[in-house]
Amino acid sequence: MWNEISPGTPMERRMYDETERMIKAYGNHPSFLLMSPSNEPAGQWKEALPKWVEHFRREDPRRLYTTGTGWSLIDAPGP
């Protein structure tokens, strides 16, 4: 997703819905080991994406989740 991802927006809801569909369809595939919702997010993504990671780590801990692959949360140390 390269869209604005801010808390409470339709795009945030779509991200959760799409993630759930992907896990349902591909969750048992052996090569599905990392999930990233965005490459270069816009909006208030620093508020929205860590919550997405926390949610899906609890829901389905079989894989790694990251807030993104383009921008990093350099001000938030840890995995």
C-alpha positions as CSV (number, residue, x, y, z in Angstrom):
1,M,0.0,0.0,0.0
2,W,1.3,3.4,-0.9
3,N,-1.8,5.2,0.3
4,E,-2.4,7.3,3.4
5,I,-2.7,5.0,6.3
6,S,-4.0,6.9,9.3
7,P,-5.9,5.6,12.4
8,G,-9.6,5.3,11.8
9,T,-9.5,5.8,8.1
10,P,-11.2,3.5,5.4
11,M,-7.7,2.6,4.2
12,E,-6.7,1.4,7.6
13,R,-9.8,-0.8,7.7
14,R,-9.0,-2.1,4.2
15,M,-5.5,-3.0,5.4
16,Y,-6.9,-5.1,8.3
17,D,-9.5,-6.8,6.0
18,E,-7.0,-7.6,3.3
19,T,-4.5,-9.0,5.8
20,E,-7.2,-11.3,7.2
21,R,-8.0,-12.5,3.7
22,M,-4.3,-13.1,2.9
23,I,-3.8,-15.1,6.1
24,K,-6.9,-17.1,5.4
25,A,-5.8,-17.9,1.8
26,Y,-2.1,-18.3,2.2
27,G,-1.5,-18.7,6.0
28,N,-0.3,-22.3,5.7
29,H,2.0,-21.8,2.8
30,P,5.6,-22.5,3.8
31,S,7.0,-19.5,2.0
32,F,4.7,-17.0,3.8
33,L,7.0,-16.0,6.6
34,L,7.0,-12.1,6.5
35,M,4.1,-9.7,6.2
36,S,4.6,-6.0,5.5
37,P,1.6,-3.8,4.8
38,S,3.4,-1.0,3.0
39,N,6.5,0.1,1.2
40,E,6.2,3.9,1.5
41,P,3.2,4.8,3.6
42,A,1.8,8.3,4.0
43,G,-0.4,9.9,6.6
44,Q,-0.1,9.1,10.3
45,W,1.4,5.7,9.7
46,K,3.6,5.8,12.7
47,E,0.4,5.6,14.8
48,A,-1.4,3.0,12.7
49,L,1.1,0.4,11.6
50,P,2.6,-0.6,14.9
51,K,-0.9,-1.3,16.1
52,W,-1.5,-3.4,13.0
53,V,1.7,-5.4,13.8
54,E,0.7,-5.9,17.4
55,H,-2.8,-7.1,16.4
56,F,-1.6,-9.7,13.8
57,R,1.3,-10.9,16.0
58,R,-1.4,-11.8,18.5
59,E,-3.9,-13.2,16.0
60,D,-1.4,-15.3,14.0
61,P,2.1,-15.5,15.3
62,R,3.3,-18.0,12.7
63,R,5.2,-15.3,10.7
64,L,7.0,-12.0,11.2
65,Y,5.2,-8.7,10.8
66,T,6.8,-5.4,10.1
67,T,5.5,-1.9,9.8
68,G,7.0,-1.5,6.4
69,T,9.8,-2.1,4.0
70,G,10.6,1.4,2.8
71,W,10.4,3.7,5.8
72,S,11.6,2.6,9.1
73,L,10.6,3.4,12.7
74,I,14.1,4.4,13.6
75,D,12.9,6.2,16.7
76,A,11.4,2.9,18.0
77,P,14.3,0.5,18.9
78,G,13.7,-3.2,18.9
79,P,12.6,-5.9,16.5
